[in-house]
Amino acid sequence: MNESLTESARDFIRAAAGGLVIGLPLLYTMEVWWHGFILPPWKVLLLLGVAYLIVIAFNAISGFRRERTFTELIVDSTAALGLGVVIAFVALLVLGQIDGSTSLRDAAGKVGLEAIPIAFGASLAATELGGDESGGRSGTGPFERVLVGAGGALLFALNLAPTEELVMLGIVASPGLLIVVVGATLLLTLALVFYADFGGRKRVKGDGPLEHPWSETLAAYAVSLGVALLLLWAFGRTDDASGQSVAGMTVMLAVMASVGAAIARLLVGGHDEAGQDK
Amino acid sequence: MKRNAVEWAVVIVALLSIALLVGVLVVEAFNGSRPPDPSIELRQSEAHQGTLGWIVPATVTNVGDQAAEAVVLEATATVEGEEETSELEVNFLPGGTEVEIAFSFSAAPTGEVTVRLVGYRVP
């Protein structure tokens, strides 16, 4: 009994620490504080909702409690999000970004936005970085990898979406340059996932339409573009912007999103070499 | 999988904090549409002589719901028989939030200090 309490406490501390590690850069980003009160509350709720779904998907695919039921999956995911909310609140207090003169709406907006990366970090730490996992995870299918890729894309792109740098990059880019960026992004993610051999993960080609390096890369890129556009819209970057500057910002943000998607796909791995998971 | 006391505590705190956050955001989503409305409260009693002038602390409050950006305020007072103005800009003023500022004059003003809102940007 005591041992299980200690282990749970350790899991909790690991999740909290992982959340903080992932969340710190955004806790120090003033555009995120500003967007906490600039964005209408329903947009913050929408982003939290999307983040929650991604946490559920991520936990479902890579969770280490393989025997858990759907209810347990929901409870674990809720715990990760709640941990994000609590840590975001405490961290913003400690950083002096929430104090007695902060309005409820301002505080709620900031906590809501900052909770997202922390919740991702917490579920990442809980599922991927646990020391007690005895290897042998069964492989994941291509659709699941793309889904997890969406989570990585959101996590990485969230670091850039609120910043002014992205607007500058997107607005000045010419169509020709954007085409080059698209090509470079595809090559970069293709190389990252399939040829750089990170973590010694071997991939086995299957027969499905998504099970070829190029098709998976393209699918992940499409998802990354979608995530980039969603974030740009959520942070009000598409309001009153011309079509070309929206395209520019989306392509530039998708670079970061694709790298996030690639790293997330690497984390959950591919088929086992033996290919037992058909 | 059975959960122990630590796990239950985490889950309960998580649920409560999410409910609180979502509750506040939902309430704010429904009643948070008043335009920005900066107001000011001068604290003459705390005014004091500083190195570069007579400092009058004040609190700016946005009594509206929406945030205002680049809020420019102008204080006017009579100093040694002449009218003097002091202007300053508040970068961001979220709805319902207070920001501490201070106006400065060359010497202690005689009579009232009046403050005018020059303008702001809607972010």
Interface residues (C-beta under 8 A of the other chain):
Chain A: M1 S4 L5 S8 A9 F12 W34 F37 I38 P40 P41 W42 V44 L45 L48 R65 E67 R68 E72 V75 T78 A79 A80 L81 G82 L83 V85 V86 F89 S101 T102 S103 L104 R105 D106 A108 G109 V111 G112 A115
Chain B: M1 N4 A5 V6 E7 V10 V11 V13 A14 L15 L16 S17 I18 L21 V22 V24 L25 V26 E28 A29 G32 D65 A67 F92 P94 G95 G96 T97 E98 V99 E100 P123
